Amino acid sequence: MKSKSYYILTAFCILITLAFGQDEDNDIRSLMQNGRDAFNKSLYDAAISYFDKVIEKDPTNAEAWYRKGLAIADPREFDWTNQENLKALENFKKALELNPLYKEALALNSWKLALTGNPEEGLKNANKALEINSTSDIAWNAKGICLYLIGDLDGALPCFDMAMKYNPNWGDPVANKGTILEDQGHRDAGNEYTKKAENLTVRAF
């Protein structure tokens, strides 16, 4: 028969383990918030450092991988031929491996696939993101880009309209619609959207 002291010691060990786990969770939450705050202040190197610390503590944290990707490649300046952006895409891919239903990562991966020569596969990612959240402005914009690059200009236009509906202050879908209208020969209407986009804000990711 085990002694009373044995059970007391066991209970103490369990409490210590639980307390340690809670401290670890609190550390991760704090690091994630610090990373988000740094990102929102455009302190990208600091944000990457915070997200790296989260990943070191919890390599399965999909959000940390996703947000590290955003910090590597400022989403307001997406130039997908830039080497830094290509590095960022590896982080989006890792986020999707950990959480295949991560709608933001799906949408941005769709964007990447489209602009790096695989819009058909990108379209699948965008549609999957929209199945998860039909009001995702990022996914609608990404779907529009995919369709545009496939050559379906008429199909792309309503996608940008939907992106504008769910985020009327984001300039990208407005500018994209302007580009398509110009390509279709509607120069005046296209210029109108392009000018409007210049006065709109960038999207907070």
Contacts in CASP RR format, 6 or more apart in sequence:
PFRMAT RR
TARGET T0000
AUTHOR 0000-0000-0000
METHOD contacts of the structure
MODEL  1
MKSKSYYILTAFCILITLAFGQDEDNDIRSLMQNGRDAFNKSLYDAAISY
FDKVIEKDPTNAEAWYRKGLAIADPREFDWTNQENLKALENFKKALELNP
LYKEALALNSWKLALTGNPEEGLKNANKALEINSTSDIAWNAKGICLYLI
GDLDGALPCFDMAMKYNPNWGDPVANKGTILEDQGHRDAGNEYTKKAENL
TVRAF
24 57 0 8 1.000
27 57 0 8 1.000
28 54 0 8 1.000
28 57 0 8 1.000
28 58 0 8 1.000
28 61 0 8 1.000
31 50 0 8 1.000
31 51 0 8 1.000
31 53 0 8 1.000
31 54 0 8 1.000
31 57 0 8 1.000
32 50 0 8 1.000
32 51 0 8 1.000
32 54 0 8 1.000
32 61 0 8 1.000
32 63 0 8 1.000
32 64 0 8 1.000
32 67 0 8 1.000
34 50 0 8 1.000
35 46 0 8 1.000
35 47 0 8 1.000
35 50 0 8 1.000
35 51 0 8 1.000
35 67 0 8 1.000
35 71 0 8 1.000
36 47 0 8 1.000
36 67 0 8 1.000
38 44 0 8 1.000
38 46 0 8 1.000
38 47 0 8 1.000
38 50 0 8 1.000
38 71 0 8 1.000
39 47 0 8 1.000
39 67 0 8 1.000
39 70 0 8 1.000
39 71 0 8 1.000
40 204 0 8 1.000
42 74 0 8 1.000
44 71 0 8 1.000
44 72 0 8 1.000
44 74 0 8 1.000
47 67 0 8 1.000
47 68 0 8 1.000
47 71 0 8 1.000
48 68 0 8 1.000
48 71 0 8 1.000
48 72 0 8 1.000
51 64 0 8 1.000
51 65 0 8 1.000
51 67 0 8 1.000
51 68 0 8 1.000
51 71 0 8 1.000
52 68 0 8 1.000
54 61 0 8 1.000
54 64 0 8 1.000
55 61 0 8 1.000
55 64 0 8 1.000
55 65 0 8 1.000
55 68 0 8 1.000
58 64 0 8 1.000
60 98 0 8 1.000
61 98 0 8 1.000
62 94 0 8 1.000
62 95 0 8 1.000
62 96 0 8 1.000
62 98 0 8 1.000
62 99 0 8 1.000
62 102 0 8 1.000
62 105 0 8 1.000
63 95 0 8 1.000
65 91 0 8 1.000
65 92 0 8 1.000
65 94 0 8 1.000
65 95 0 8 1.000
65 98 0 8 1.000
66 91 0 8 1.000
66 92 0 8 1.000
66 95 0 8 1.000
66 102 0 8 1.000
66 104 0 8 1.000
66 105 0 8 1.000
68 88 0 8 1.000
68 91 0 8 1.000
69 87 0 8 1.000
69 88 0 8 1.000
69 89 0 8 1.000
69 91 0 8 1.000
69 92 0 8 1.000
70 88 0 8 1.000
70 205 0 8 1.000
72 84 0 8 1.000
72 85 0 8 1.000
72 87 0 8 1.000
72 88 0 8 1.000
72 91 0 8 1.000
73 82 0 8 1.000
73 84 0 8 1.000
73 85 0 8 1.000
73 87 0 8 1.000
73 88 0 8 1.000
73 89 0 8 1.000
75 108 0 8 1.000
75 202 0 8 1.000
75 203 0 8 1.000
75 205 0 8 1.000
76 202 0 8 1.000
76 203 0 8 1.000
78 85 0 8 1.000
78 111 0 8 1.000
78 115 0 8 1.000
79 85 0 8 1.000
80 86 0 8 1.000
80 89 0 8 1.000
80 111 0 8 1.000
80 112 0 8 1.000
80 115 0 8 1.000
80 116 0 8 1.000
89 109 0 8 1.000
89 112 0 8 1.000
92 105 0 8 1.000
92 108 0 8 1.000
92 109 0 8 1.000
92 112 0 8 1.000
93 109 0 8 1.000
95 102 0 8 1.000
95 105 0 8 1.000
96 102 0 8 1.000
96 105 0 8 1.000
96 106 0 8 1.000
96 109 0 8 1.000
99 105 0 8 1.000
101 132 0 8 1.000
103 129 0 8 1.000
103 132 0 8 1.000
103 133 0 8 1.000
103 136 0 8 1.000
103 139 0 8 1.000
104 129 0 8 1.000
104 136 0 8 1.000
104 138 0 8 1.000
104 205 0 8 1.000
106 125 0 8 1.000
106 126 0 8 1.000
106 128 0 8 1.000
106 129 0 8 1.000
106 132 0 8 1.000
106 139 0 8 1.000
107 125 0 8 1.000
107 126 0 8 1.000
107 129 0 8 1.000
107 136 0 8 1.000
107 138 0 8 1.000
107 139 0 8 1.000
107 141 0 8 1.000
107 142 0 8 1.000
108 138 0 8 1.000
108 142 0 8 1.000
109 122 0 8 1.000
109 125 0 8 1.000
110 122 0 8 1.000
110 123 0 8 1.000
110 124 0 8 1.000
110 125 0 8 1.000
110 126 0 8 1.000
110 129 0 8 1.000
110 139 0 8 1.000
110 142 0 8 1.000
110 143 0 8 1.000
110 146 0 8 1.000
111 122 0 8 1.000
111 138 0 8 1.000
111 141 0 8 1.000
111 142 0 8 1.000
111 145 0 8 1.000
112 122 0 8 1.000
113 119 0 8 1.000
113 121 0 8 1.000
113 122 0 8 1.000
113 125 0 8 1.000
113 146 0 8 1.000
114 122 0 8 1.000
114 123 0 8 1.000
114 142 0 8 1.000
114 145 0 8 1.000
114 146 0 8 1.000
114 149 0 8 1.000
115 145 0 8 1.000
115 149 0 8 1.000
117 149 0 8 1.000
119 145 0 8 1.000
119 146 0 8 1.000
119 147 0 8 1.000
119 149 0 8 1.000
119 150 0 8 1.000
120 146 0 8 1.000
120 150 0 8 1.000
122 142 0 8 1.000
122 146 0 8 1.000
123 143 0 8 1.000
123 146 0 8 1.000
123 147 0 8 1.000
123 150 0 8 1.000
125 142 0 8 1.000
126 139 0 8 1.000
126 140 0 8 1.000
126 142 0 8 1.000
126 143 0 8 1.000
126 144 0 8 1.000
126 146 0 8 1.000
127 143 0 8 1.000
129 136 0 8 1.000
129 138 0 8 1.000
129 139 0 8 1.000
129 142 0 8 1.000
130 136 0 8 1.000
130 139 0 8 1.000
130 140 0 8 1.000
130 143 0 8 1.000
133 139 0 8 1.000
135 166 0 8 1.000
136 166 0 8 1.000
137 162 0 8 1.000
137 163 0 8 1.000
137 164 0 8 1.000
137 166 0 8 1.000
137 167 0 8 1.000
137 170 0 8 1.000
137 173 0 8 1.000
137 203 0 8 1.000
138 163 0 8 1.000
138 203 0 8 1.000
138 205 0 8 1.000
140 159 0 8 1.000
140 160 0 8 1.000
140 162 0 8 1.000
140 163 0 8 1.000
140 166 0 8 1.000
140 173 0 8 1.000
141 159 0 8 1.000
141 160 0 8 1.000
141 163 0 8 1.000
141 170 0 8 1.000
141 172 0 8 1.000
141 173 0 8 1.000
141 176 0 8 1.000
143 156 0 8 1.000
143 159 0 8 1.000
144 155 0 8 1.000
144 156 0 8 1.000
144 159 0 8 1.000
144 160 0 8 1.000
144 163 0 8 1.000
144 176 0 8 1.000
145 156 0 8 1.000
145 176 0 8 1.000
147 153 0 8 1.000
147 155 0 8 1.000
147 156 0 8 1.000
147 159 0 8 1.000
148 156 0 8 1.000
148 176 0 8 1.000
148 179 0 8 1.000
148 180 0 8 1.000
153 180 0 8 1.000
153 183 0 8 1.000
153 184 0 8 1.000
156 176 0 8 1.000
156 180 0 8 1.000
157 177 0 8 1.000
157 180 0 8 1.000
157 181 0 8 1.000
160 173 0 8 1.000
160 174 0 8 1.000
160 176 0 8 1.000
160 177 0 8 1.000
160 180 0 8 1.000
161 173 0 8 1.000
161 177 0 8 1.000
163 170 0 8 1.000
163 172 0 8 1.000
163 173 0 8 1.000
164 170 0 8 1.000
164 173 0 8 1.000
164 174 0 8 1.000
164 177 0 8 1.000
167 173 0 8 1.000
167 203 0 8 1.000
169 200 0 8 1.000
169 201 0 8 1.000
170 200 0 8 1.000
170 201 0 8 1.000
170 202 0 8 1.000
170 203 0 8 1.000
171 197 0 8 1.000
171 200 0 8 1.000
171 201 0 8 1.000
171 202 0 8 1.000
171 203 0 8 1.000
172 197 0 8 1.000
172 203 0 8 1.000
174 193 0 8 1.000
174 196 0 8 1.000
174 197 0 8 1.000
174 200 0 8 1.000
175 193 0 8 1.000
175 194 0 8 1.000
175 197 0 8 1.000
177 190 0 8 1.000
177 193 0 8 1.000
178 189 0 8 1.000
178 190 0 8 1.000
178 191 0 8 1.000
178 192 0 8 1.000
178 193 0 8 1.000
178 194 0 8 1.000
178 197 0 8 1.000
179 190 0 8 1.000
179 194 0 8 1.000
181 187 0 8 1.000
181 189 0 8 1.000
181 190 0 8 1.000
181 193 0 8 1.000
182 190 0 8 1.000
182 191 0 8 1.000
182 194 0 8 1.000
END
